[in-house]
Each structure stands twice: as C-alpha cells, then as structure tokens.
Amino acid sequence: MIYEIYHETKFDYAGLVTFSQDMARLKPKNCSTQKLLEYSLKIEPNPYETNEFIDYFGNTNNYMVIREAHKCLK
C-alpha cells in the first residue's frame, strides 16, 4: 500500500522576527517496515543556512537559520 502524506506547520508571530534558529523533525524513516519513496521539505522564508543530520535515535533532523525578517514561518 502506498500513502501520500502532506503536512504543513505554520508559526504566526505577534511581532517581526529578525533572526531564528529552528529544527524540524518531519522526514519519515526508511526502514525494514516501511520504504520512503519520496520526500521534500519547503521552508518559507528561505533559510540562510540548512543542515540535515541523523540523531542518536535514527531520526532525520533539519536545522535551519533564517536571517530574513519575517512574521510567519512555514
């Protein structure tokens, strides 16, 4: 069985944010019980810097730095 999943996380801030460091843990695992066919991550506003790494538990972490002033992070 193949599932197509779409997820959106959105943060609306009361004031203007000029700099942020964020972490997303949204990528499904590719393992013996499930096969990941496709994955994409779209971040708005565009990050200045990103880094994807696997943590101790085998989860994919996406670290991002946003230097653009914003009132919303998606």
N, C-alpha and C positions, 0 to 999 in steps of 0.2 A: 504494500500500500504506500502511496506517495502523498505526502502532505505539503501544502504550500501555506506558509505562515507569514503574516505581515504584522509587524509590531511598531508602534510609534510611542516614544517617550517625549514629553514636552514640558519644559520648565518656563513659566512666565514669571518674570521678576518684577517687583514693585518699582524698582529704580533701575538705572542704567548700570550694567556690569561692564567694567573696562578690561578685566583680566580674569580668566578662570582656568583651573586645572581640574579635569574631570576623568572619570573612569567608567567605562561601560563593560558589562559582562553579559553579552547578549548572543554570542555565537554558539549554536548548538554543538555538542560533542560529536565527533566522528569516531565510532567505536564498534565493538562486535555486535551490539544490539540495535544500532541504527547507523545509517550511512548518510552523510551530508552531501547532497548533490550540488547545491549552490548556496552562496551566502553573499550578502552585500551589506555595508553599513554606510549610511549617508548622514553626515553631520552638518548642521546649519547653526550658526555661521561656520564657514570653512575654518578648520583648525590651522594654527600656525605650525604646530608640530604634532605628530602622532607616533605611537609606538604600540605594536601588538606583541604580547608575550603570554606564555603559558605559566600559570601559577603552580604551586606545590600540589594542588588537588587536580590538576589537569584541565582547568578552566581557562579559556581564552579571555584575556583582559585587553581592552583597548584604552590606552592612556592618551589623553589629548590636552593640548594647551591652546586656549583661544585668547588672542591678543586684540581682537576686534571688539569695539564697544557694541553691546547687544542687550536687549530687554527680554529675549526669548532664546532658549536653547532647545534644538530638536535633534 
